[in-house]
Amino acid sequence: MSATFCDPSGCTGNLGFAKKPGETVAQPGDSGGPVYNRYTDPQGAIRGMIIARNTPSDVFFHKVLAIESVLGVTVATS
């Protein structure tokens, strides 16, 4: 799970990437929102924080471990 997103400002690497064809998973303005996956209702797991998308069905995100490392924090999960 290591992707790179590039835009006119430059490229950001070591990102997570998720895609769900035919579904809208991210819209403009969603940056900073959570990325998670469901195991079974209502259980799931946080994966990261949205930073960009190419299409509505894909999303690039900073991974939880990277967020924790850079900010010196622990992400609360319950």
All heavy atoms as a GROMACS GRO file, in nm:
protein
  565
    1MET      N    1   0.085  -0.117   0.000
    1MET     CA    2   0.000   0.000   0.000
    1MET      C    3   0.089   0.123   0.000
    1MET      O    4   0.109   0.188   0.101
    1MET     CB    5  -0.092  -0.004   0.122
    1MET     CG    6  -0.192   0.106   0.125
    1MET     SD    7  -0.320   0.081   0.248
    1MET     CE    8  -0.241   0.138   0.395
    2SER      N    9   0.148   0.153  -0.113
    2SER     CA   10   0.231   0.272  -0.124
    2SER      C   11   0.205   0.337  -0.258
    2SER      O   12   0.243   0.284  -0.363
    2SER     CB   13   0.379   0.236  -0.109
    2SER     OG   14   0.455   0.354  -0.103
    3ALA      N   15   0.138   0.450  -0.255
    3ALA     CA   16   0.101   0.521  -0.377
    3ALA      C   17   0.160   0.662  -0.375
    3ALA      O   18   0.203   0.711  -0.271
    3ALA     CB   19  -0.052   0.530  -0.388
    4THR      N   20   0.163   0.724  -0.491
    4THR     CA   21   0.209   0.862  -0.505
    4THR      C   22   0.101   0.942  -0.576
    4THR      O   23   0.046   0.898  -0.677
    4THR     CB   24   0.339   0.867  -0.588
    4THR    OG1   25   0.439   0.792  -0.520
    4THR    CG2   26   0.388   1.010  -0.606
    5PHE      N   27   0.071   1.060  -0.522
    5PHE     CA   28  -0.024   1.152  -0.585
    5PHE      C   29   0.052   1.275  -0.631
    5PHE      O   30   0.129   1.334  -0.554
    5PHE     CB   31  -0.135   1.193  -0.488
    5PHE     CG   32  -0.230   1.291  -0.548
    5PHE    CD1   33  -0.329   1.249  -0.635
    5PHE    CD2   34  -0.219   1.426  -0.521
    5PHE    CE1   35  -0.416   1.340  -0.694
    5PHE    CE2   36  -0.306   1.518  -0.579
    5PHE     CZ   37  -0.405   1.475  -0.665
    6CYS      N   38   0.030   1.314  -0.757
    6CYS     CA   39   0.094   1.433  -0.812
    6CYS      C   40  -0.010   1.532  -0.860
    6CYS      O   41  -0.112   1.494  -0.919
    6CYS     CB   42   0.185   1.395  -0.929
    6CYS     SG   43   0.322   1.287  -0.882
    7ASP      N   44   0.015   1.660  -0.834
    7ASP     CA   45  -0.067   1.769  -0.885
    7ASP      C   46   0.028   1.882  -0.922
    7ASP      O   47   0.150   1.866  -0.912
    7ASP     CB   48  -0.174   1.810  -0.784
    7ASP     CG   49  -0.118   1.868  -0.655
    7ASP    OD1   50   0.002   1.900  -0.648
    7ASP    OD2   51  -0.196   1.883  -0.560
    8PRO      N   52  -0.022   1.998  -0.967
    8PRO     CA   53   0.067   2.107  -1.007
    8PRO      C   54   0.162   2.155  -0.897
    8PRO      O   55   0.267   2.213  -0.926
    8PRO     CB   56  -0.029   2.218  -1.049
    8PRO     CG   57  -0.152   2.146  -1.095
    8PRO     CD   58  -0.162   2.028  -1.001
    9SER      N   59   0.130   2.127  -0.771
    9SER     CA   60   0.215   2.170  -0.660
    9SER      C   61   0.331   2.075  -0.636
    9SER      O   62   0.423   2.106  -0.561
    9SER     CB   63   0.134   2.182  -0.531
    9SER     OG   64   0.033   2.278  -0.546
   10GLY      N   65   0.326   1.956  -0.695
   10GLY     CA   66   0.431   1.857  -0.675
   10GLY      C   67   0.372   1.720  -0.645
   10GLY      O   68   0.252   1.698  -0.662
   11CYS      N   69   0.458   1.629  -0.600
   11CYS     CA   70   0.416   1.491  -0.573
   11CYS      C   71   0.433   1.458  -0.425
   11CYS      O   72   0.527   1.504  -0.361
   11CYS     CB   73   0.498   1.394  -0.657
   11CYS     SG   74   0.468   1.410  -0.834
   12THR      N   75   0.341   1.376  -0.374
   12THR     CA   76   0.348   1.326  -0.238
   12THR      C   77   0.347   1.175  -0.245
   12THR      O   78   0.258   1.115  -0.306
   12THR     CB   79   0.226   1.374  -0.155
   12THR    OG1   80   0.221   1.516  -0.158
   12THR    CG2   81   0.236   1.326  -0.012
   13GLY      N   82   0.448   1.112  -0.185
   13GLY     CA   83   0.460   0.968  -0.188
   13GLY      C   84   0.425   0.902  -0.057
   13GLY      O   85   0.384   0.967   0.038
   14ASN      N   86   0.440   0.771  -0.052
   14ASN     CA   87   0.412   0.689   0.066
   14ASN      C   88   0.269   0.706   0.116
   14ASN      O   89   0.243   0.712   0.235
   14ASN     CB   90   0.513   0.716   0.177
   14ASN     CG   91   0.509   0.607   0.283
   14ASN    OD1   92   0.483   0.491   0.252
   14ASN    ND2   93   0.531   0.644   0.407
   15LEU      N   94   0.176   0.716   0.021
   15LEU     CA   95   0.035   0.730   0.054
   15LEU      C   96  -0.037   0.598   0.038
   15LEU      O   97   0.009   0.509  -0.032
   15LEU     CB   98  -0.031   0.832  -0.040
   15LEU     CG   99   0.022   0.973  -0.038
   15LEU    CD1  100  -0.041   1.055  -0.150
   15LEU    CD2  101  -0.002   1.038   0.098
   16GLY      N  102  -0.150   0.588   0.102
   16GLY     CA  103  -0.240   0.477   0.076
   16GLY      C  104  -0.329   0.514  -0.041
   16GLY      O  105  -0.347   0.632  -0.073
   17PHE      N  106  -0.384   0.415  -0.108
   17PHE     CA  107  -0.475   0.437  -0.220
   17PHE      C  108  -0.586   0.334  -0.211
   17PHE      O  109  -0.561   0.216  -0.186
   17PHE     CB  110  -0.401   0.421  -0.353
   17PHE     CG  111  -0.491   0.434  -0.473
   17PHE    CD1  112  -0.530   0.559  -0.518
   17PHE    CD2  113  -0.538   0.322  -0.539
   17PHE    CE1  114  -0.613   0.571  -0.628
   17PHE    CE2  115  -0.621   0.332  -0.649
   17PHE     CZ  116  -0.659   0.458  -0.694
   18ALA      N  117  -0.709   0.379  -0.231
   18ALA     CA  118  -0.823   0.288  -0.232
   18ALA      C  119  -0.914   0.323  -0.348
   18ALA      O  120  -0.925   0.440  -0.386
   18ALA     CB  121  -0.900   0.299  -0.100
   19LYS      N  122  -0.979   0.223  -0.404
   19LYS     CA  123  -1.069   0.243  -0.517
   19LYS      C  124  -1.188   0.150  -0.501
   19LYS      O  125  -1.173   0.034  -0.464
   19LYS     CB  126  -0.995   0.212  -0.646
   19LYS     CG  127  -1.076   0.239  -0.771
   19LYS     CD  128  -0.986   0.221  -0.894
   19LYS     CE  129  -1.052   0.274  -1.019
   19LYS     NZ  130  -1.054   0.418  -1.030
   20LYS      N  131  -1.306   0.203  -0.528
   20LYS     CA  132  -1.428   0.123  -0.526
   20LYS      C  133  -1.506   0.159  -0.653
   20LYS      O  134  -1.587   0.252  -0.652
   20LYS     CB  135  -1.509   0.151  -0.400
   20LYS     CG  136  -1.622   0.053  -0.378
   20LYS     CD  137  -1.682   0.069  -0.241
   20LYS     CE  138  -1.786  -0.038  -0.218
   20LYS     NZ  139  -1.851  -0.021  -0.089
   21PRO      N  140  -1.479   0.088  -0.763
   21PRO     CA  141  -1.542   0.121  -0.892
   21PRO      C  142  -1.694   0.131  -0.882
   21PRO      O  143  -1.759   0.050  -0.816
   21PRO     CB  144  -1.500   0.005  -0.982
   21PRO     CG  145  -1.372  -0.043  -0.923
   21PRO     CD  146  -1.391  -0.028  -0.774
   22GLY      N  147  -1.746   0.235  -0.944
   22GLY     CA  148  -1.891   0.255  -0.946
   22GLY      C  149  -1.948   0.323  -0.823
   22GLY      O  150  -2.067   0.349  -0.818
   23GLU      N  151  -1.866   0.351  -0.724
   23GLU     CA  152  -1.911   0.415  -0.600
   23GLU      C  153  -1.839   0.548  -0.582
   23GLU      O  154  -1.724   0.564  -0.620
   23GLU     CB  155  -1.879   0.328  -0.479
   23GLU     CG  156  -1.945   0.192  -0.480
   23GLU     CD  157  -2.093   0.200  -0.445
   23GLU    OE1  158  -2.132   0.293  -0.372
   23GLU    OE2  159  -2.167   0.111  -0.490
   24THR      N  160  -1.905   0.645  -0.522
   24THR     CA  161  -1.840   0.770  -0.485
   24THR      C  162  -1.782   0.752  -0.346
   24THR      O  163  -1.855   0.733  -0.250
   24THR     CB  164  -1.939   0.888  -0.486
   24THR    OG1  165  -1.989   0.903  -0.619
   24THR    CG2  166  -1.872   1.017  -0.441
   25VAL      N  167  -1.647   0.755  -0.337
   25VAL     CA  168  -1.582   0.738  -0.207
   25VAL      C  169  -1.523   0.867  -0.155
   25VAL      O  170  -1.493   0.878  -0.036
   25VAL     CB  171  -1.474   0.628  -0.212
   25VAL    CG1  172  -1.536   0.492  -0.239
   25VAL    CG2  173  -1.366   0.659  -0.312
   26ALA      N  174  -1.504   0.966  -0.244
   26ALA     CA  175  -1.452   1.096  -0.201
   26ALA      C  176  -1.502   1.204  -0.294
   26ALA      O  177  -1.513   1.182  -0.415
   26ALA     CB  178  -1.300   1.095  -0.200
   27GLN      N  179  -1.535   1.318  -0.235
   27GLN     CA  180  -1.582   1.433  -0.311
   27GLN      C  181  -1.495   1.553  -0.278
   27GLN      O  182  -1.426   1.554  -0.175
   27GLN     CB  183  -1.727   1.464  -0.273
   27GLN     CG  184  -1.823   1.352  -0.303
   27GLN     CD  185  -1.965   1.390  -0.270
   27GLN    OE1  186  -2.014   1.492  -0.318
   27GLN    NE2  187  -2.031   1.310  -0.189
   28PRO      N  188  -1.498   1.657  -0.363
   28PRO     CA  189  -1.424   1.779  -0.328
   28PRO      C  190  -1.468   1.827  -0.190
   28PRO      O  191  -1.586   1.825  -0.156
   28PRO     CB  192  -1.466   1.878  -0.437
   28PRO     CG  193  -1.499   1.792  -0.555
   28PRO     CD  194  -1.564   1.669  -0.495
   29GLY      N  195  -1.370   1.864  -0.108
   29GLY     CA  196  -1.398   1.908   0.028
   29GLY      C  197  -1.385   1.800   0.133
   29GLY      O  198  -1.394   1.826   0.252
   30ASP      N  199  -1.363   1.675   0.091
   30ASP     CA  200  -1.350   1.565   0.186
   30ASP      C  201  -1.212   1.555   0.249
   30ASP      O  202  -1.191   1.476   0.342
   30ASP     CB  203  -1.383   1.431   0.120
   30ASP     CG  204  -1.532   1.409   0.102
   30ASP    OD1  205  -1.612   1.487   0.158
   30ASP    OD2  206  -1.570   1.313   0.032
   31SER      N  207  -1.115   1.633   0.201
   31SER     CA  208  -0.980   1.627   0.257
   31SER      C  209  -0.983   1.645   0.408
   31SER      O  210  -1.055   1.730   0.461
   31SER     CB  211  -0.891   1.735   0.196
   31SER     OG  212  -0.870   1.709   0.060
   32GLY      N  213  -0.905   1.561   0.478
   32GLY     CA  214  -0.902   1.564   0.624
   32GLY      C  215  -0.998   1.465   0.687
   32GLY      O  216  -0.990   1.438   0.806
   33GLY      N  217  -1.087   1.410   0.605
   33GLY     CA  218  -1.181   1.311   0.656
   33GLY      C  219  -1.117   1.174   0.672
   33GLY      O  220  -1.009   1.148   0.620
   34PRO      N  221  -1.183   1.085   0.744
   34PRO     CA  222  -1.125   0.952   0.769
   34PRO      C  223  -1.138   0.858   0.650
   34PRO      O  224  -1.232   0.868   0.571
   34PRO     CB  225  -1.209   0.901   0.886
   34PRO     CG  226  -1.342   0.965   0.865
   34PRO     CD  227  -1.312   1.103   0.811
   35VAL      N  228  -1.044   0.766   0.642
   35VAL     CA  229  -1.054   0.652   0.550
   35VAL      C  230  -1.058   0.530   0.639
   35VAL      O  231  -0.974   0.512   0.727
   35VAL     CB  232  -0.932   0.644   0.456
   35VAL    CG1  233  -0.936   0.517   0.372
   35VAL    CG2  234  -0.925   0.767   0.367
   36TYR      N  235  -1.158   0.447   0.620
   36TYR     CA  236  -1.172   0.327   0.702
   36TYR      C  237  -1.229   0.215   0.617
   36TYR      O  238  -1.277   0.237   0.507
   36TYR     CB  239  -1.264   0.354   0.822
   36TYR     CG  240  -1.406   0.383   0.782
   36TYR    CD1  241  -1.501   0.282   0.776
   36TYR    CD2  242  -1.447   0.512   0.748
   36TYR    CE1  243  -1.631   0.308   0.737
   36TYR    CE2  244  -1.576   0.540   0.709
   36TYR     CZ  245  -1.668   0.437   0.705
   36TYR     OH  246  -1.797   0.463   0.665
   37ASN      N  247  -1.219   0.094   0.666
   37ASN     CA  248  -1.287  -0.016   0.602
   37ASN      C  249  -1.368  -0.091   0.708
   37ASN      O  250  -1.333  -0.091   0.824
   37ASN     CB  251  -1.191  -0.110   0.527
   37ASN     CG  252  -1.098  -0.185   0.619
   37ASN    OD1  253  -1.014  -0.124   0.684
   37ASN    ND2  254  -1.111  -0.316   0.622
   38ARG      N  255  -1.477  -0.148   0.662
   38ARG     CA  256  -1.564  -0.223   0.752
   38ARG      C  257  -1.526  -0.370   0.747
   38ARG      O  258  -1.503  -0.425   0.641
   38ARG     CB  259  -1.709  -0.208   0.711
   38ARG     CG  260  -1.765  -0.075   0.741
   38ARG     CD  261  -1.914  -0.076   0.716
   38ARG     NE  262  -1.965   0.059   0.736
   38ARG     CZ  263  -2.069   0.108   0.674
   38ARG    NH1  264  -2.136   0.034   0.589
   38ARG    NH2  265  -2.108   0.230   0.698
   39TYR      N  266  -1.522  -0.433   0.865
   39TYR     CA  267  -1.507  -0.578   0.872
   39TYR      C  268  -1.646  -0.640   0.868
   39TYR      O  269  -1.678  -0.718   0.784
   39TYR     CB  270  -1.433  -0.620   0.999
   39TYR     CG  271  -1.291  -0.569   1.004
   39TYR    CD1  272  -1.246  -0.494   1.111
   39TYR    CD2  273  -1.202  -0.596   0.902
   39TYR    CE1  274  -1.115  -0.449   1.116
   39TYR    CE2  275  -1.071  -0.549   0.906
   39TYR     CZ  276  -1.029  -0.477   1.014
   39TYR     OH  277  -0.900  -0.431   1.019
   40THR      N  278  -1.725  -0.607   0.968
   40THR     CA  279  -1.865  -0.645   0.974
   40THR      C  280  -1.935  -0.531   1.046
   40THR      O  281  -1.874  -0.461   1.127
   40THR     CB  282  -1.888  -0.775   1.054
   40THR    OG1  283  -1.835  -0.759   1.186
   40THR    CG2  284  -1.820  -0.893   0.986
   41ASP      N  285  -2.063  -0.511   1.017
   41ASP     CA  286  -2.134  -0.404   1.086
   41ASP      C  287  -2.140  -0.433   1.234
   41ASP      O  288  -2.172  -0.545   1.271
   41ASP     CB  289  -2.276  -0.388   1.030
   41ASP     CG  290  -2.274  -0.318   0.895
   41ASP    OD1  291  -2.182  -0.240   0.871
   41ASP    OD2  292  -2.366  -0.342   0.816
   42PRO      N  293  -2.114  -0.343   1.323
   42PRO     CA  294  -2.068  -0.206   1.301
   42PRO      C  295  -1.916  -0.192   1.312
   42PRO      O  296  -1.866  -0.083   1.330
   42PRO     CB  297  -2.138  -0.130   1.412
   42PRO     CG  298  -2.133  -0.226   1.528
   42PRO     CD  299  -2.149  -0.364   1.465
   43GLN      N  300  -1.841  -0.302   1.302
   43GLN     CA  301  -1.698  -0.295   1.323
   43GLN      C  302  -1.624  -0.251   1.197
   43GLN      O  303  -1.662  -0.284   1.086
   43GLN     CB  304  -1.644  -0.430   1.368
   43GLN     CG  305  -1.697  -0.473   1.502
   43GLN     CD  306  -1.642  -0.607   1.544
   43GLN    OE1  307  -1.586  -0.680   1.465
   43GLN    NE2  308  -1.661  -0.641   1.670
   44GLY      N  309  -1.514  -0.177   1.218
   44GLY     CA  310  -1.430  -0.133   1.109
   44GLY      C  311  -1.295  -0.095   1.162
   44GLY      O  312  -1.266  -0.110   1.280
   45ALA      N  313  -1.210  -0.046   1.073
   45ALA     CA  314  -1.075  -0.005   1.113
   45ALA      C  315  -1.036   0.123   1.041
   45ALA      O  316  -1.057   0.136   0.920
   45ALA     CB  317  -0.975  -0.115   1.080
   46ILE      N  318  -0.982   0.217   1.116
   46ILE     CA  319  -0.934   0.341   1.057
   46ILE      C  320  -0.806   0.311   0.979
   46ILE      O  321  -0.722   0.232   1.025
   46ILE     CB  322  -0.911   0.450   1.166
   46ILE    CG1  323  -0.878   0.584   1.104
   46ILE    CG2  324  -0.803   0.410   1.264
   46ILE    CD1  325  -0.994   0.653   1.042
   47ARG      N  326  -0.792   0.370   0.862
   47ARG     CA  327  -0.674   0.347   0.778
   47ARG      C  328  -0.593   0.474   0.756
   47ARG      O  329  -0.474   0.468   0.732
   47ARG     CB  330  -0.716   0.290   0.642
   47ARG     CG  331  -0.780   0.155   0.652
   47ARG     CD  332  -0.682   0.056   0.705
   47ARG     NE  333  -0.744  -0.076   0.717
   47ARG     CZ  334  -0.701  -0.168   0.799
   47ARG    NH1  335  -0.599  -0.145   0.877
   47ARG    NH2  336  -0.762  -0.284   0.805
   48GLY      N  337  -0.661   0.591   0.760
   48GLY     CA  338  -0.588   0.714   0.737
   48GLY      C  339  -0.677   0.834   0.720
   48GLY      O  340  -0.794   0.833   0.761
   49MET      N  341  -0.621   0.939   0.656
   49MET     CA  342  -0.689   1.067   0.637
   49MET      C  343  -0.682   1.107   0.490
   49MET      O  344  -0.575   1.109   0.430
   49MET     CB  345  -0.620   1.173   0.724
   49MET     CG  346  -0.682   1.309   0.716
   49MET     SD  347  -0.598   1.428   0.825
   49MET     CE  348  -0.442   1.448   0.739
   50ILE      N  349  -0.796   1.139   0.432
   50ILE     CA  350  -0.807   1.174   0.291
   50ILE      C  351  -0.723   1.298   0.260
   50ILE      O  352  -0.730   1.398   0.332
   50ILE     CB  353  -0.953   1.203   0.252
   50ILE    CG1  354  -1.039   1.079   0.269
   50ILE    CG2  355  -0.962   1.256   0.109
   50ILE    CD1  356  -1.187   1.104   0.255
   51ILE      N  357  -0.645   1.290   0.150
   51ILE     CA  358  -0.575   1.409   0.104
   51ILE      C  359  -0.606   1.446  -0.041
   51ILE      O  360  -0.588   1.560  -0.081
   51ILE     CB  361  -0.422   1.400   0.121
   51ILE    CG1  362  -0.362   1.294   0.031
   51ILE    CG2  363  -0.385   1.377   0.266
   51ILE    CD1  364  -0.218   1.321  -0.003
   52ALA      N  365  -0.654   1.349  -0.122
   52ALA     CA  366  -0.679   1.378  -0.263
   52ALA      C  367  -0.759   1.266  -0.328
   52ALA      O  368  -0.775   1.158  -0.271
   52ALA     CB  369  -0.546   1.395  -0.337
   53ARG      N  370  -0.804   1.294  -0.450
   53ARG     CA  371  -0.868   1.192  -0.533
   53ARG      C  372  -0.840   1.225  -0.679
   53ARG      O  373  -0.811   1.340  -0.714
   53ARG     CB  374  -1.018   1.187  -0.509
   53ARG     CG  375  -1.088   1.309  -0.566
   53ARG     CD  376  -1.236   1.304  -0.554
   53ARG     NE  377  -1.292   1.410  -0.638
   53ARG     CZ  378  -1.409   1.404  -0.695
   53ARG    NH1  379  -1.485   1.300  -0.679
   53ARG    NH2  380  -1.452   1.504  -0.769
   54ASN      N  381  -0.848   1.125  -0.765
   54ASN     CA  382  -0.842   1.147  -0.910
   54ASN      C  383  -0.981   1.144  -0.970
   54ASN      O  384  -1.014   1.219  -1.060
   54ASN     CB  385  -0.756   1.041  -0.979
   54ASN     CG  386  -0.608   1.067  -0.964
   54ASN    OD1  387  -0.565   1.180  -0.953
   54ASN    ND2  388  -0.530   0.962  -0.964
   55THR      N  389  -1.063   1.052  -0.920
   55THR     CA  390  -1.201   1.037  -0.964
   55THR      C  391  -1.286   1.017  -0.839
   55THR      O  392  -1.232   0.989  -0.731
   55THR     CB  393  -1.217   0.914  -1.056
   55THR    OG1  394  -1.200   0.795  -0.979
   55THR    CG2  395  -1.117   0.916  -1.172
   56PRO      N  396  -1.418   1.026  -0.851
   56PRO     CA  397  -1.502   1.004  -0.733
   56PRO      C  398  -1.487   0.865  -0.672
   56PRO      O  399  -1.515   0.846  -0.554
   56PRO     CB  400  -1.645   1.024  -0.785
   56PRO     CG  401  -1.628   1.118  -0.901
   56PRO     CD  402  -1.498   1.076  -0.965
   57SER      N  403  -1.440   0.767  -0.751
   57SER     CA  404  -1.432   0.630  -0.699
   57SER      C  405  -1.296   0.594  -0.641
   57SER      O  406  -1.274   0.479  -0.602
   57SER     CB  407  -1.468   0.530  -0.809
   57SER     OG  408  -1.372   0.532  -0.913
   58ASP      N  409  -1.203   0.690  -0.634
   58ASP     CA  410  -1.074   0.658  -0.572
   58ASP      C  411  -1.032   0.765  -0.474
   58ASP      O  412  -1.085   0.875  -0.474
   58ASP     CB  413  -0.964   0.633  -0.676
   58ASP     CG  414  -0.929   0.755  -0.758
   58ASP    OD1  415  -0.926   0.868  -0.704
   58ASP    OD2  416  -0.902   0.739  -0.878
   59VAL      N  417  -0.940   0.729  -0.386
   59VAL     CA  418  -0.896   0.822  -0.282
   59VAL      C  419  -0.751   0.793  -0.246
   59VAL      O  420  -0.708   0.678  -0.241
   59VAL     CB  421  -0.989   0.812  -0.158
   59VAL    CG1  422  -0.981   0.677  -0.092
   59VAL    CG2  423  -0.959   0.921  -0.058
   60PHE      N  424  -0.675   0.899  -0.227
   60PHE     CA  425  -0.539   0.891  -0.175
   60PHE      C  426  -0.544   0.939  -0.030
   60PHE      O  427  -0.614   1.036   0.000
   60PHE     CB  428  -0.444   0.981  -0.254
   60PHE     CG  429  -0.419   0.935  -0.395
   60PHE    CD1  430  -0.503   0.972  -0.499
   60PHE    CD2  431  -0.310   0.853  -0.423
   60PHE    CE1  432  -0.479   0.930  -0.628
   60PHE    CE2  433  -0.285   0.810  -0.552
   60PHE     CZ  434  -0.370   0.848  -0.655
   61PHE      N  435  -0.466   0.873   0.057
   61PHE     CA  436  -0.472   0.912   0.197
   61PHE      C  437  -0.339   0.894   0.268
   61PHE      O  438  -0.259   0.808   0.231
   61PHE     CB  439  -0.581   0.833   0.270
   61PHE     CG  440  -0.567   0.683   0.263
   61PHE    CD1  441  -0.503   0.613   0.364
   61PHE    CD2  442  -0.619   0.611   0.156
   61PHE    CE1  443  -0.492   0.475   0.360
   61PHE    CE2  444  -0.607   0.473   0.151
   61PHE     CZ  445  -0.544   0.404   0.253
   62HIS      N  446  -0.316   0.981   0.370
   62HIS     CA  447  -0.203   0.962   0.460
   62HIS      C  448  -0.239   0.846   0.551
   62HIS      O  449  -0.349   0.841   0.606
   62HIS     CB  450  -0.177   1.086   0.545
   62HIS     CG  451  -0.106   1.195   0.473
   62HIS    ND1  452   0.020   1.182   0.423
   62HIS    CD2  453  -0.146   1.320   0.442
   62HIS    CE1  454   0.056   1.295   0.365
   62HIS    NE2  455  -0.043   1.380   0.374
   63LYS      N  456  -0.147   0.751   0.566
   63LYS     CA  457  -0.172   0.634   0.650
   63LYS      C  458  -0.162   0.672   0.798
   63LYS      O  459  -0.090   0.765   0.836
   63LYS     CB  460  -0.073   0.525   0.616
   63LYS     CG  461  -0.090   0.474   0.472
   63LYS     CD  462   0.012   0.371   0.436
   63LYS     CE  463   0.119   0.433   0.350
   63LYS     NZ  464   0.221   0.339   0.305
   64VAL      N  465  -0.236   0.601   0.882
   64VAL     CA  466  -0.241   0.629   1.025
   64VAL      C  467  -0.101   0.633   1.086
   64VAL      O  468  -0.067   0.725   1.161
   64VAL     CB  469  -0.329   0.527   1.100
   64VAL    CG1  470  -0.312   0.540   1.251
   64VAL    CG2  471  -0.474   0.546   1.062
   65LEU      N  472  -0.016   0.535   1.055
   65LEU     CA  473   0.118   0.532   1.114
   65LEU      C  474   0.199   0.655   1.076
   65LEU      O  475   0.274   0.709   1.158
   65LEU     CB  476   0.192   0.406   1.073
   65LEU     CG  477   0.139   0.276   1.134
   65LEU    CD1  478   0.215   0.156   1.078
   65LEU    CD2  479   0.148   0.279   1.285
   66ALA      N  480   0.183   0.705   0.953
   66ALA     CA  481   0.254   0.826   0.912
   66ALA      C  482   0.203   0.948   0.989
   66ALA      O  483   0.282   1.033   1.032
   66ALA     CB  484   0.240   0.849   0.762
   67ILE      N  485   0.074   0.957   1.007
   67ILE     CA  486   0.015   1.069   1.083
   67ILE      C  487   0.067   1.068   1.226
   67ILE      O  488   0.110   1.170   1.279
   67ILE     CB  489  -0.139   1.062   1.081
   67ILE    CG1  490  -0.192   1.079   0.938
   67ILE    CG2  491  -0.200   1.165   1.175
   67ILE    CD1  492  -0.336   1.040   0.921
   68GLU      N  493   0.064   0.950   1.288
   68GLU     CA  494   0.111   0.938   1.426
   68GLU      C  495   0.258   0.975   1.437
   68GLU      O  496   0.299   1.046   1.529
   68GLU     CB  497   0.088   0.796   1.477
   68GLU     CG  498  -0.058   0.762   1.498
   68GLU     CD  499  -0.081   0.619   1.541
   68GLU    OE1  500  -0.003   0.531   1.499
   68GLU    OE2  501  -0.177   0.596   1.616
   69SER      N  502   0.339   0.929   1.344
   69SER     CA  503   0.483   0.953   1.348
   69SER      C  504   0.516   1.101   1.331
   69SER      O  505   0.593   1.158   1.408
   69SER     CB  506   0.552   0.871   1.239
   69SER     OG  507   0.689   0.900   1.234
   70VAL      N  508   0.458   1.164   1.231
   70VAL     CA  509   0.488   1.305   1.202
   70VAL      C  510   0.439   1.398   1.312
   70VAL      O  511   0.507   1.491   1.352
   70VAL     CB  512   0.428   1.347   1.066
   70VAL    CG1  513   0.434   1.496   1.045
   70VAL    CG2  514   0.501   1.274   0.952
   71LEU      N  515   0.319   1.370   1.364
   71LEU     CA  516   0.261   1.458   1.465
   71LEU      C  517   0.297   1.420   1.608
   71LEU      O  518   0.269   1.496   1.702
   71LEU     CB  519   0.107   1.461   1.451
   71LEU     CG  520   0.054   1.516   1.320
   71LEU    CD1  521  -0.098   1.509   1.317
   71LEU    CD2  522   0.102   1.659   1.296
   72GLY      N  523   0.356   1.302   1.627
   72GLY     CA  524   0.391   1.258   1.761
   72GLY      C  525   0.268   1.232   1.846
   72GLY      O  526   0.266   1.264   1.966
   73VAL      N  527   0.164   1.172   1.784
   73VAL     CA  528   0.040   1.145   1.854
   73VAL      C  529   0.001   0.999   1.837
   73VAL      O  530   0.062   0.927   1.760
   73VAL     CB  531  -0.075   1.234   1.800
   73VAL    CG1  532  -0.044   1.381   1.819
   73VAL    CG2  533  -0.102   1.204   1.653
   74THR      N  534  -0.102   0.959   1.908
   74THR     CA  535  -0.162   0.828   1.889
   74THR      C  536  -0.306   0.851   1.848
   74THR      O  537  -0.378   0.927   1.914
   74THR     CB  538  -0.158   0.745   2.019
   74THR    OG1  539  -0.021   0.728   2.057
   74THR    CG2  540  -0.223   0.610   2.000
   75VAL      N  541  -0.348   0.787   1.740
   75VAL     CA  542  -0.485   0.801   1.694
   75VAL      C  543  -0.576   0.716   1.782
   75VAL      O  544  -0.553   0.595   1.797
   75VAL     CB  545  -0.498   0.758   1.546
   75VAL    CG1  546  -0.643   0.760   1.502
   75VAL    CG2  547  -0.415   0.850   1.457
   76ALA      N  548  -0.677   0.779   1.843
   76ALA     CA  549  -0.772   0.708   1.929
   76ALA      C  550  -0.869   0.630   1.839
   76ALA      O  551  -0.919   0.683   1.741
   76ALA     CB  552  -0.848   0.805   2.015
   77THR      N  553  -0.894   0.506   1.875
   77THR     CA  554  -0.981   0.422   1.793
   77THR      C  555  -1.106   0.374   1.866
   77THR      O  556  -1.180   0.296   1.812
   77THR     CB  557  -0.903   0.300   1.739
   77THR    OG1  558  -0.852   0.227   1.850
   77THR    CG2  559  -0.790   0.344   1.648
   78SER      N  560  -1.126   0.419   1.986
   78SER     CA  561  -1.250   0.378   2.056
   78SER      C  562  -1.290   0.487   2.153
   78SER      O  563  -1.220   0.577   2.182
   78SER     CB  564  -1.233   0.246   2.128
   78SER     OG  565  -1.131   0.256   2.225
   0.00000   0.00000   0.00000
